[in-house]
Structures are given as structure tokens and as C-alpha cells.
């Protein structure tokens, strides 16, 4: 390939890595005609002996559920039967091979694809080539990227060729550049050796180094024009110029051939039998293909017809007059069925048509059932456009909006919901649009606006649909609490008391009372009744452990409540159970939030490695599902972990990425305050921590957890607010009943009391810390007590507490705090060398190795682990292969004897 040495090297490297058992994925990105398809062909040529699967995104199929996935897997469909039963079921359903039903489990489709590719690569390495990925149907796009991002050690390579508009963040990109002049000249000399010099120079100028333009512009000229004897046409921008050149070539074909080309372009799949059947209804014959074949515009292979380049398809469709395009779509609809018929009917429609709208809605429901939720959206939307009745139009728009928000397309969801809102008058329908709009506003960081809308729409449905009213008010309370809007919290609590309890057998909400009690508890906190509010919320959270709600919204709400009252262990338990359940069912829309709550609980509980792994998983799923708010929260957690470690650069960078919501902004400020406190800059610490404590995110768990930091910074700077902040936190700690919280309140009081009275407070605080919770804070209390003892010449006792704090700081990776403890130990006369220690078994493994090893030790097989973690079983095997030697074991039985806890 002329001028493509660097790009070829990158592609060839991926192919070679697959031969060595390493997987990889990359996107070849560039304008039409820049050479992306040629690079895919070069990769196929380099893959001798490997299995090669190919698919191409087609504009006409971009709304067909899993169309591209079916194209990619067509040669290996028999292998689907070798998958685990649940994966085989959802993949067959997705591909339209079975009516068993996928129940909307779209990420189980991704897992099934991952397993299938891994199984295929066990025989020989596998290369998957996807051209024109910007035209992939959304369902295929989701699962292909899901699999590509989770490949590790299978020997599988994905190469996507795409223009702009294909979001594949996380994958490497190769961007073929325009050819330089020498390469462009060499290409022209090879293809058109008798091209006149002045024509060649003009082609070089107009093509702008685009390889397709370099070939097509001269090809579109007559012999006289190429020889320079007559003038070529006027210049246009490259893409327009190439399309016009192709259009001119198509215009020279017989009329019947042009019409047959338009049928092929509109049909999309290249299925020759369908194309000819529709074309015959328009008066065309099979022989009309010959002229297009001679012109080099398409090629036939068996029962498939293929355009030579996607721009040829575009030119063929655009060359067809609008009236004939409608006839083309009607002819295709007459010979197709199912989803494809519905799309062709929609393309042929010239106004509202309830029959077509009904077919489109049925296609949307089929897409949902097959796990192709992204593909349901355009079906619903087009059905709405063709609906004659306004109420039906609003209902279908709301279904489109709900589907969009579920798959993370929040901006589109907002547009669709707003359109539905403007048409709706039914309170239930308006409540449904409010749930979508509330979710969108929450994700955009406008939680207070979301709370107001949800409260407003809950009122009219409190009697007619109490389950829906409960859901709206739970969402409203969550939004209001996150925004620091106490009045909206109180209003949510007041209203939920007026809603009849939902039916316990409804399946939509938890047993009667749990949601109402939870919102009422938040309302009591908002009223200042901390003892009553904390007591009620603790009872609700405790009840949720034995009576877990069916409602996803309520379950996530209770995870947040558990963190709000400082119950880290229950938060981890509830969030972990929810994460496991969503993984088992493949319904991963809630997984980022569940993992984020789990990570937050783990970080607070001192399980930093577990927290890092949970957060990493959550980030990947949050991006894939468009969870902006969850992403911001995760960045704030990363900032706090970096602050504890004393990693200033990572802390500041993560804090900068966590902006956009009140709670994330407050958490980021708290993390930056802790970082400043760690480095000894008490003034900056006070500024940052006060910013969080006084802002709209002051009620959230991470901000409350930083209250003791604020008191310490205020004491160090002599700020008058120290007493008030300490008293406020003491009241919260007493109401919470958490031993760690009461210990921190005592530590704050010790900082404020005269030096001779602080010792007893520190000692009492450490006694409470021994009851468990927040080891980082326990170590800080021990450090402060050790420093106090050392200053009062009680060096032996001081060393005991300083050594204790040092051990915890080292385990948590809190480097600056460990250094401070070491320095104090030296001053306290500790001359014994510090023992490095062999470390726990868990400390020898990477976070993912640790996670897999724990599951293997608990008795899970490789395929079960792979299914639960959404990995391939070969990746699981690879990580266990790496973990066993580190742990000094050879079998699962030996592995099960080890203590793999993160402490």
C-alpha cells in the first residue's frame, strides 16, 4: 500500500499479538476514501492461518436490531450451540434465530459474544473486521464494543473502520493521513499511466491526498479529458466531488440499471433474491445488472451483490428521483417482512398512517425483547411521527425516551421526553415523562430541578397509581438530598405520607412502608430531628438486608441511605448484592451506580484495593451507558483515594474530572482539602473543606465524612468556626450511633480542649475505634494520641500507638501519613529497624487477579467466574495462571486455604 507504512505496522502488530495469545482492538478513523477499507484488507492478508470474520455497517440497516452482529457471525453460527444455555438463548434471540426471548438482557448478548469469540480463538487466532462502523445499528455497536473492550488474553483482534460519529473511547485509534505528494503521484502513475501532466496536477490538488479521490476523479473523466484535450468539470470539495463523479457515471447507465441500483442501495443487505424480486415489480430484469457490473460499480458473489464502495451506494440512492425512491421502498416492503418491512413502509410513508405506526411499534417491542434496546428507540420515534392520534404519539415518544435513558442516551432521551410532555395530558403519562426528565436532569447535575418536577408530577397519581407515586417521591428525595434542597426533601416526605401503601405483591416496590419510611427519615433529618431520622433510616436499611426491594430505584436509594448514615458494611452488602443480581440478569444499566456505592463503602472501610477494582469496573460501564453523574462520583472517589495516598497529581486530576454535580463537586473539594491537610497546608485545607461543608453538596456522605478534617484544619489555622463545626458533627455522630463516628467526634473535641485534657478524649476515641469501621480514621486518631503522649514525655506509650498507626497507614498505602508516624517514632526514641513484612496474600496480586482468585477459592469454575465478571473464560484462566505462582499454590484446594481478604 502506497504511503501507509506506519498504519500497516500498527495493524500488523495487533495481528501478530493475536498469534501470541494477546487480544487487542483499534479503530481506523478517517474521512471517506482515506484508505480505511484497504487497511482492513491488508490486515486480512496478514492474518494467514487465522480465522477472519467481517461485517459492514450499512445505512439502510442502521435501525435493524443486531444486523451487523448477524453479518459478523454468519459463518460461525453453528458454534452458538456450544455456549452455556443462557448465553446461547440470548444470542439466538438477538440474531433472530429463536423465539425463546431474550427478556431485554442486552449485556448478556455481549457476554455471549465474548464467550463465543474466545471459544473460536481456542482453535486458531481470530480477526474481526468491521467496516463503516459509524453506520452500525446501535444494538450491534453496543455489544461489539462491549466485547472489544473486555478482551484480554484470548488471541482475538477487533479492527473497526469508521468516520467521525463512532464513539469507541477506550480503544486505540489509527488515523490514516492524506497521502503526501510523492505517494499520490506514485498511485496515479500506477493507475493512470497516460494521464496528462496538467490534469494530474489538478487531480493532485483537488483530491487533497484522499486515495479514493485520486482514483475516482480521473476514472470519472472521459478519455479526452484525461488526455488534456478537453477541460474537466469545475472543482468541488472532495467528498462532494467524488459523489458527483460517481453520480455522473451512474447517469450514463441505462434507466433500468439505475433503478435496480437504487433498489440495491435501499435494500441494504445485498441479498440478491430480494433485490431482484422488488426490482421486477418496478419493471427491471436480472440482465440490467450487467451494465453496473461492467462499470465497476458493484460485484456479484453467489447470492450477494456488493457495492464497490459505500459512496457508490450513496450516489446510487441520491441519483434516484424522490418519487421513484418512494416506489422503491414500497416494492421492497412488498417482498420483506418483520422489522425490515416496517422500515421500508416507514421510508415510503408520505404522512401519518396508524397501520404503519403499529408495525413500527411492534418492531420496537421485538427489539426490546431481543436485548436490542438501542434499536427500539428509532422504531418508537418513527411510530410516533406516523401516529394519527396525539395521545398515541405521546405514548410512543415516551417509550422511546424511556429506552433512550436506559441505554444512556440522555440528551436524546430529554428531547423525546420533552416532545411527549408537550402532547400529554394523562397524569400517568406525564409522570412517566417526569421520571425520564428527572433522570436526565440528575445526570446533568441539575438535581434540584429534577426534584421539583418529580414532586409536581407525583401529586396527581397518588391515588390512582400509588406505586408510581412512591417511585417519583423516592427519586425526588434522592435528587433533593444530593442538591442540598432541604425544603424539597421535606415536601417529598410530607407527600409520601399521603400515598396509600403499594400492594406488596405488585413486584414494583418493596413491601409496604419501606420506601415511605426511608423518605420520611430523610425528611426528619431535614427538619433537624437527627435522632429520630437516623433511627428510622437505620431500621429501614436493616430491614432491606432481609427484605430486599424489587424496585431497582428503591434498592439504589437504600444503598445511598446506608452511606448517608455511615453504615459502610450494609452499603457494601446491598450494593454488592445488587451488582451481582444485575450481572446475572445481564441488565447492566444500574451496575455503574451499584458498583460506585460498593466502591465508596469499600474505600471508607479501608478496603482500598477492592474499592479500586469496583471503581474501575464502574467507570467502564458508566461510560458505556452514559452515566455522567456516576462517572463524576467515581472521579471524586478516586480523588479521595489519591489524597490518602498523597498522590497530589492524581488527586487534582481526578478532582478536575469530577465536576458537574453538587455532590461530586463537594466530594472533590473534600478530597482536595484532605490532600492539603496531608501536605501540611492547613489554610488551603480549610478553604477547600469549608467550600464543601457550606455548599449544596453538604448533606452527602463523602462531605459528612470529611467533617473531622474540617475541624482539624480550622483548629490548625485558628478559625473561629471550629467549635460550631465540631458541635454539628458531634450531634450527627451521636444520632448515627456508629462507633467510628462517635470516636471522630471525640477526636475533634480533643483538638479543641486544653492540652492537659485531650489525652482522656483520645483514649476514649481509640476504645470506640476498636469496635470497627473506618481504619484510616482510627490510625489518624492513634497518630494524634501518640504525638500527644510523646509531647508529654510518655514515650513508651506513645510508641505503642505510633507503631499501630504506622501499620495501618502502610497497609492502606497512605504514604505521607506513614512518613509522619515514622518521624514521630524516631523522636519518641524508637530505634528498632522497621520490619518490611512479607505482606498478606492479597497484597501479592493485582486487583483483578485478587477478585478472580477469591471467586475460584470459593469454588466457582472458570466459566462461572467469567459470566459473573463479564470476561472470557480464557482471560480468567490467564489471571489464575499468573496468580498461582505468586501465592505459592498449585490447586484450587490450596487456594481455598489462603486468607485473601483485603486487610
URQUI-V488228 format. One record per pair of residues at least 24 apart in sequence whose ideal C-beta (glycine too) atoms are under 6 Angstrom apart, sorted by the first residue. I is the first residue (numbers start at 0). GAP is how many residues later the second one is. If there is no record, write none. Layout:
BEGIN
I,GAP  I,GAP
END
This chain:
BEGIN
1,181  1,184  1,185  2,176  2,180  6,32  6,167  6,169  7,34  9,164  10,28  10,32  11,34  13,143  14,28  14,31  14,32  17,107  17,137  17,139  18,106  20,134  22,128  22,129  22,131  22,133  23,133  24,123  24,133  24,146  25,133  25,146  25,148  26,133  26,135  26,141  26,144  26,146  27,133  27,146  28,133  28,144  28,146  29,145  29,146  31,207  31,279  32,177  32,179  32,180  33,142  33,176  34,141  34,176  35,125  36,94  39,89  39,91  39,121  42,116  46,80  49,74  49,75  49,77  50,73  50,75  51,75  52,75  53,75  54,75  55,75  55,76  56,75  56,76  56,78  56,79  57,77  57,210  58,76  59,206  59,208  60,207  61,73  61,75  62,280  62,315  63,73  63,275  64,74  64,302  64,305  64,307  64,310  65,28  65,29  65,73  65,74  65,306  66,70  67,68  67,69  67,72  68,71  69,25  82,29  82,32  86,25  86,28  92,277  93,276  93,277  100,268  101,268  101,269  103,264  103,267  104,266  104,481  105,265  105,267  106,479  106,481  107,478  108,34  108,262  109,33  109,36  109,37  110,759  112,30  112,34  113,33  113,36  113,758  116,39  117,36  117,754  117,756  120,33  120,34  120,35  124,30  125,30  126,30  127,30  128,30  129,30  130,30  131,178  132,27  132,29  132,33  133,28  133,29  133,31  133,32  136,238  137,236  137,237  138,233  138,235  138,236  141,232  149,721  151,723  152,721  152,722  152,725  153,718  153,720  177,30  177,31  178,30  183,25  183,30  186,27  190,24  191,26  194,31  195,31  195,32  197,30  198,29  205,29  207,30  209,28  212,25  212,29  215,26  215,29  219,25  219,28  219,29  241,69  242,72  245,66  245,69  246,68  246,72  249,65  249,66  249,69  252,38  253,37  255,28  255,32  256,31  256,34  256,35  258,25  259,24  259,28  260,31  260,55  261,54  261,55  261,58  261,66  262,65  263,41  264,48  264,51  264,52  265,62  266,65  269,34  269,35  269,36  271,31  271,33  273,61  276,58  277,53  277,54  277,57  280,50  281,49  338,24  345,36  348,37  351,34  351,36  352,33  353,34  355,30  356,26  356,29  356,30  372,30  372,33  372,34  373,33  375,27  376,26  376,27  389,33  392,30  393,26  393,29  393,30  393,35  397,34  397,35  400,35  401,34  404,31  404,34  405,183  407,217  407,218  409,30  409,33  409,216  412,27  413,26  426,33  426,34  427,33  427,37  429,27  430,26  430,30  430,37  437,37  441,37  442,185  442,186  444,215  444,216  446,32  446,35  446,36  447,35  447,37  449,29  450,25  450,28  450,29  450,37  454,36  461,36  461,37  465,33  465,34  465,36  466,35  466,39  466,41  466,42  468,30  469,29  469,32  469,39  469,45  470,82  472,46  473,41  473,80  473,83  476,42  476,45  477,79  480,41  480,218  481,181  482,179  482,213  483,212  483,214  483,215  485,40  488,33  488,34  488,37  489,33  489,36  491,27  492,26  492,27  492,30  506,43  507,43  508,42  509,39  509,44  510,36  513,26  514,39  517,43  529,201  529,205  530,204  533,31  533,201  533,202  536,24  536,28  537,27  540,26  540,29  551,38  555,37  558,38  562,37  562,138  563,137  564,171  565,170  565,172  565,175  567,33  567,36  567,37  570,26  570,30  571,26  571,29  582,285  587,33  588,36  590,30  591,26  591,29  591,30  591,35  591,38  592,37  595,34  595,37  595,38  598,38  599,37  603,170  605,169  605,170  606,295  607,204  608,238  608,293  609,292  611,235  612,234  612,238  628,32  631,26  631,28  631,29  631,32  632,31  635,28  635,31  635,32  638,29  638,32  639,31  642,28  642,31  642,32  643,170  644,168  645,32  645,169  645,170  650,24  661,34  661,35  662,34  662,37  664,32  665,26  665,29  665,31  665,37  666,35  669,32  669,33  669,36  672,36  673,35  676,32  676,36  677,138  681,31  681,34  681,35  682,34  684,28  685,27  685,28  685,31  685,33  688,24  707,36  707,40  710,37  714,36  725,26  738,29  738,32  739,33  739,34  741,26  742,25  742,26  743,33  746,34  757,30  758,29  774,33  775,36  778,26  778,29  778,30  782,38  785,38  786,37  789,38  794,33  794,34  797,30  798,29  798,31  840,46  840,57  840,59  841,58  841,60  843,42  844,38  847,31  848,30  848,34  851,24  851,27  852,30  852,47  853,46  855,36  855,39  856,38  856,39
END
